[in-house]
Amino acid sequence: MTKDHTTITISWTHFLFIGLISILVLLFPILIILVMMPLTIISLILSGYPIDFSKYSFLKKKNVIIPFLHFLHQLGVLNFFISLNSIVFYTITKIYYIFFFFCYGLTFLYFLVSRYYFYHLVVLKENFSTLALFLIYFLLFLTFCGSYLRTLINVSSIIVVVTRRYLPDLLDHVLRVDPSDIPPPEPKRSLFSFSRNTHNHHYPPQPKNTTWGRAGILIACGGLLVSSITDYHTSQQTQEAIRQTQEARRSNSRV
């Protein structure tokens, strides 16, 4: 059985890192394309868990994976990811949905805010007021918090799978079992109460993992749609700028 109370201590350095990234994106909007988009794509790919690790030869090298897991364990990083995965996927549905809507809702909001900021500042050359910049920075910081947490959760799923395969003794008993092998809880029904909660101190993670992966695909499609719209308007503005420049040159040549 898993522990009844699993807690995670979040260091202030996480928020310092997110704040720094938000400032850099605010000062250099081009980072939205050069840095943030590749990281977002990688994170969304990771959300397609579970992954068949047997296809990757480097994950078959026990002499590399096992020492690396022990190293993460000594640093406390492994326990962090294991606890995070347990809290998100091996918990009641209500808690899972808090993580779900926070992470994916803010990820989609990031697509909208970043594209709006990039389009108006870089393409339209429109300056924002101090209040508008503060609001944009706050939204960027908030959306980065969701994307950052989503990335950590995706990484935790990968680490738990690898640890289950190579060093299962480092996991709680319920985490050593493949998620698909954990039976769903027996529904408790009565005349006035319909409950699907279990009293076994663990909850089957498989439906949550599946929903998490499907949401990653939907967010990827949504991000692609928003990016396509932004790219279309950007190309239109660029062509218009080129046309105006050519007309100005022709006018100057006539004079």
Buried (B, 14 or more C-beta within 10 A) or exposed (E): EBEEEBEEEEEEEEBEEBBEBBEEBBEEBEBBBEBBBEEBEEBBEBBBBBBEBEEEEEBEEEEEBBEBBEEBBEEEEBEBBBBBBBBBBBBEBEBBEEBBEBBBBBBBBBBBBBBBBBBBBBBEEEEBEEEEBEEBBEBBBBBBBBBBBBBBBBBBBBBBBBBBBBBEEBBBEBBEBEBEEBEEBEEEEEEEEEEEEBEEEBBBBBBBBBBBBEBBEEBBEBBEEBBEEBEEBBEEBEEEEEEEEEEEEEEEEEE
